[in-house]
Amino acid sequence: MADVAVITDSTASLPPDRVAAAGLRVVPLQVVIAGVSRPEGSTGATAGAVAEAIRAGRRVSTSRPSIDEYAAAYRSAAEAGATAIVVLTMSARMSGTYDAATVAARTAPVPTRVIDSGTLAMALGFAAVSAGRCAAEGADADRVAAVAIERAAAARTYFVVDDLEHLRRGGRIGAAAALVGSALSVKPLLTITAGEIRPRERVRTANRARLRLEELAADAMLAAHAAGRGVGLAVHYLDDPAPAEELAIRLQRRAEGPMDLVITPVSAVLGVHTGPRTLGVVVSPD
């Protein structure tokens, strides 16, 4: 393995083949359904299982990885030959994952740097992949960290949820914003700003929300292409891949430069907070 190990968390929403190709290690968050806690990605803790549980009215929630889980990941990386570790976590403003990783790093067997990505989903995933590739090329920990930070900061993330209630219950967005969305019967179009989920626009219908999602993603993609950069493009869904596949096709037609396309379910943990019929897109200049 590379001298520098790169570790991220499961909210990166990375397909397994991408994890393997980049040589990453992934620490799972926990999905809690009807009082039973399971590591994200395990049987009963998938995006599909979350959507089914929400529709059935079962109580769903999430929890961060434990300090011990991060400590075990650090030991495993060191035992495999890593002489340094770079850890990328989802936004510290939305989870205690960064805190757990940081506490565990204090007693790690090799120097360990923990980075708050300030984002989530494939905005975090693409940053982790770039860091993993950089490490595989022999870069030191400082360079690997810099690559991850730069790519995470450049990403643009937009998503549409059916309503804001799931985010409100999980404390991921203010109750006032949830009430406004319900009162106006709008489809909230959200973004990530300063490490937080914030309303971007309010759109009247699901169809118009999807069209606006396409416009925002296309603008970000074409701006990167105009600057001579390729992009990673991820289209996320929770329970229905058809709208994601349609959006991906439309964006492919509008591309004017290199594109690395991923159509993948959003992390089950994120799905708990966004709910069924979530549709999202990440544009990550590389």
Phi, psi and omega in degrees: 000167178294156178297329179256120176272140177246126181238134173230186179244170190290345177291351175297342174061031183281133171298147183304324181293328178289322177299312182295316183297327181268358179068034184272159168244140185236125176263122184278143165281176182253138173253128182245116179238121180053040176085356181257122183262132179223150175295136180304136180096343178281171179304128180087000181227043178256171178301318180297320179295322178295313180300317179297317181295318179297316181295328180278356179081014178281149181288129179232144177204181181221165172212156183287165171293155178279162175300321180297325179294319177292319179301319179294321179295322179293317179297317181298318179296317179295319180295333179276359175115359180292138176255355175202157182226137172243127183244128176247125179243162171298166185309130178293342178283348183243356184199156173273010182301316179301317181297316180297317180296322182291316179298315180296328182295337182296333181243018179294149182286346177225160179306130186227124179251127180253128184244127170279110184291338183073012184209197182198184181053211186288351169297320172287319182299312179298322178297319179294319179298315178299319179295318179297318178295319179298317178297320181295334179278358175098009180293156177278174186298323180297317180291319178300315179297318181297319178298316180297314181298316182297315183289321178298319182291331183280343186289150174238131184234129178224142177206156180243133175242158182293322172202173184266004187298318181295320177294321179296315181298324181276001179074019183269351177206152187295146179299325180298319179295322179296319180294321179298315180299318181293319184295324184266358181053045181259167172260108185290130174254120190244163177215175175252121180225128180052038176079009183233154172279124182225148176298133176262312179206165173243125184238142190287325184231161179298320181295316179292327178295319179293321178296319179292323176301316177299316182297315180296317180294318180297319179301315180294319180295313183291328176296319178294316179297321179296333179272005178082019182250144169281171179225148162270130180236119177244132175245121186253150172213167176256306189231350183228105183285342187302310178299326179294317179295320178295317179297319180298318179298315181296320180289325176301320181294335183266354184293145178234021180192187183298142180218132174254102188264134175228125172248115189209148175299146172292152176311141179302323179298315178294324179298328176302324186267344179256330176086172179302155178068020173293139174223127183219163178217139176240129174246117186235097177302138180251000000 
